[in-house]
Amino acid sequence: MPIEAAAPQTALQRENQTVIAFGETLVDQFRDRNVPGGAPFNVACHLGALGAHPVLVTRAGKDALGDQLLQAMSERGLDLRGVQRDPARPTGRVRVTETARGHAFDILSDQAYDHIHASLARMVGLSLHPQMVYFGTLSQRGDSRRALRELLGTVDACAFLDVNLRDPWVDGDILRWSLQQADVVKLNEDELDRIGDLFALHGATLQARAAVLLSGFDLQRVVVTRGPAGAWTLDADGRIESVSGAPLDRVADTVGAGDGFAAVFMLGMLRGWPLTDQLARADTFARALCGIRGAVPANREFYRPFIRDWSIQTEAMRA
């Protein structure tokens, strides 16, 4: 279901900015610390802090790490109605090491988030009537792919695919199905190149490949991030918008920058921002995240300048 640019929203419309974030919630285990994470978790945290209503549909183990995850969700004010607990499988973990080329991820297999219960996911979708569903590919490596199919088949919502390819868990069939379900696809240039090779999307440039991707999978929009160089987007009518980047003043950690970009771009779709603002604000937010440790800021003061500059009315302000 498309979400078109709209006029300034009424209070009722603002209340209906519900986004289901489906998939992995886990603990990123750095050498010196454990950090709650997973793209859906990160996106939900940002959306909630910026005034939308995110609901995670995920699964954590009935273990100490699972308790920590739920505490982190509660501390950030997230709606927990879609969070399942697994008595048999562990809470998701990713071992993160820093290398000269960035971060390396060892994503453990058969974790709780691989087994999201399908009927429970469907019930959450039926109860919420979300405007958007955010999903990726990693959580579809196990039983959770059936839950995603049930969810997407239940709701009438814009399907936002954040590709997030993670080796060795890249499956061509899962990726193809995900692209077939999506309305909007967000990915980086490397992922676009890789998908182009995987599905024989011929084109002399990345934008040409994106155009083939759009038409081949009947997408409404492709959003391509370029790291410090900015981002661009192409829609089904062939219109291109771009934002130019600049060198980052300070880089503390790039983990989760893409999740932040996705969250703000979706927020702009929900709120009817002009497309140029969606791109520019998403890029600005992602850059700011690179200046802190971790994918989600520990202090909600981080969001205050964005709330002010973008004239966002959050739940706290409406109370």
N, C-alpha and C positions, 0 to 999 in steps of 0.2 A: 504494500500500500504506500503510495507516495505521500510525502509531507512537503507541501508547497510553501514558498515564501509567503508570509502573511502580514497583515496589518498588526499594529500593537495589540497585545492580547488582553482580554478581560481577565478579571480575577478568577472566574470560573475556568477559563482556558488554562491559566497558570496552574490551577490545582490539578489539571489533567495531564501533567507532563510525566507520565509514568513510563519508565523504561525497564524492561526485564533484561538483566545481565546474566546470561546463561553460561555455565561452564566451570572452569577450574578456579577454586580458591585453595591456596596452599601456603606453605612457609618457605620463603627463600632463605637458605642457610648459607650465609657468608662466613668467612673465616672467623670473624669476631662477634657475630650477632645473628639472631633469627628475625626475619622481617615478614609480616603478613603480606601476601601478594597473590599473583595471578591476575591476568588482564581484566577479567570481569570484576574482581574485587577492586582493583585500582580505578577502573572506570566508574564503578558505583560510588566509591568514596568521593571522587571529584564531582560527579553529578549531584550527589546529595549536598555537598558543601556549597554548590552553586545554585541551589534552589529547586532542582528537579526532584522527582520521586523515583529513585532507583530501587529495584527489588532483585536481589540475587536469587537465582535458582541454581543451587549447588549442593554439594554433599561433603561433609567433613567426618572424620573418624570420631568415635567416642573415646578419645584419648586426650592427653595433656595438650598436645598441639592443637587439637580441635577446640578445646576449651579456650586456648589463647586466641584462636581465630575468631570465635564467636564473641569473645570479649572485645576484640579490636573492632568488630562490626558494630557492637552495641555502643562502644565509646564514640563511634562516628555517626551514630544515630540512624543506622541503616535498618530498613524494614527486613525482618528475619523470617517472614512467613514462608519463604521458599527455600530455607536452609534445612537440609536433611542431615541426620546423623547416622553413621554406619557402624554397627556394633562389631563388624568383622574385619574391615579394612582400615588401613591407617590414613590419617590426614595427609594430604598431598605434600610432598617435599621436593624442592629443587636445590641441588648443591651448586652454588655460584662461586666461580673463581675469576679473579681479575687477571687478564693477560695483556700483553702489549697491544693487542688488537681490540681490546674491549673486554666484555664479560663472556665467559663460557658457562653453559648451563648443562648440568646433568639432571635430566628430568626423570625421576623414578617412575617405574611402571606400576600398574594395578593399584592405584590409590583410590581413596573414597570417591573423589570427584569423577572417576571413570565409571561409576555405578549410580548415577542419578536416576531415581525411580521415575519411570515414565508417567504413570497415572497421577502421581503427586505433582509432577511438573505441569501436567495438563490442567489439574485443578487450580493451580496458581494462575495460569493463564486465563481460565474461565472467570475467576473471581476478580481479576484486575482490569481487563480490557485495556492493555497497554497501547501506547502510541508507537512504541518502537521495541524491537527485540535485538539486543546486541549479542553476537556469538562469534566464535572463532573455530579453529580446526582441531586444536590439541585435545579438547575434552571429548571429541568424537572417536577417539582411538578405541574406546571400550563400549560398554553397554549404554553409556550416556547418549550415544547418537540416536538411540530409539526415543529417549526422552525429548531430545531436541526436535525430532520429527513430529512427535505428539504435540509439542508446544506450538511449533510453527503451523501445524495443521489446525490448531484450535483458535488462534488469535487472528484478527484482521489488523495487522500492524506492519509498519515499515521494518524490513529485515536488514540490519546493518551488519555486514560481515567484515570483521577485522582479521585479516588473513593470518598474520603471526605464524609463519612457518617455523617449526622447531624440529630440527633433526634430532634423532632419527625417526621422528613421528610424522613424517610427511607421506600421505597416502593419496595417490592420484584420484581414486574413486571418491573418497571423502571430499576432496577439494572440488571435484567436478560437481558433486551433489550440492555442496555449500554454495557454489557460484550460481547454480540453477535456482536456489531458493532466495538469493539475495536481491534486494533493491539497490542498495548502495554497498560498494566494496572499497575498503581502505587498505592500502598496502604500501610498502616502500619500493624504491626503484629496483632493488635487487630482487624482491619478490615478484615484481611485474616481469622482469627478465626471465626469472625461473619459470613462472607460469606460462609465459610465452613459449619457452622451449618445450615445456611439458605437454602443452595442448596445440603445438604447432601454430601459434598465432603469429603469422608472418607480418613484418613491417620493418621499414628501414629505421624508424625511430621509436622511442618508447611511447610517444603519443600515438603513433600509428598502431602499435601493438595494443594500446589501451582502447583504441577505437574498435579493433577487432574483438577484443574482450567484451566490450559493451554490447556489440551487435550479436556476438556468438552466444551470449548468455542472457540477452534481453534485460540488461541492467539499466537503471535510471542514471547512475552516476558512478564514476571511479574517482577516488581521491588518492593521490600519490604523494607520499612524503619523501623529502630529499635530505633529511638531517639538517645540518647547518645551512644548507643551500635553499631551504624553504619548502614549498609544496605547490602542487597544481591539481586541478580537477577538470575532468571532461564529462559532459553529460550526453544523453542519448541523441540530442540535436546537434552535436558536434561543437558546442560552445566550450571554450577553454577559459579558465581563470587561473591566475597564479599569484603567488606571493614570493618575493625574493628574500633570501636569508642574508645573514651577515655573520662574521665570526663571533663565536660565543665568548663573552668576557671571562666567564669562569665556568669550568666544568668540574662538578664534584662527583657526578654519577649520572649516566645516561639511561639507567634501567627505568623503564616505565614512561619515558618521554612520549613514545608513540601512543600509549594508553591515554595520557593526558590530552594529546592532540585529538584522539577519537572522541573523548568525552566532551570537549568544548565544541568540536564540530557538530556533534549530535545535539548539544544544547542549543546551538544556533539554528539547527533545523527545527527543533521543537518551538523555539521562540520567534521564528520567522525573521531572523537576521538576514540582511543582504548577503549574498554568497561571498562577496569580497570580505565582509566582516567575519564570516564563518572561518574562512581560510586564515586571515590575518590574526584573529584572536586565538585560534587553535595553535598556530605557529608560535605566537608570543607566549602562550601558556606552556607549551612544551619546552621552549627555551628556558623559561623560569625554573621549570622542574629540574633541568640539567644542572642548576646551580645549587641544589640541595642533595643530601644523601637520602637515597631511597625513592621509591616510586610515588609515595604518598607523604605529604608533609606531616610532621608530628604536631605542628601548631596550626590551628585553623586561621590564625592571623595571616598566613600565607595567601589566603584567598581574598582578603579584604580589598586590596587594590583592584583586583579584577571585578569584584562585586560593585565597587564604586564606579570604576571607569566604564563598565558595561551596563550600568543602571539596572542591576539585577535586584529583584525583590526576593529575598530568601524567606523561608518559613519563620526564622527568628525575627525578621523585620516585620512580618505580617502579624505575629502574635501580639 
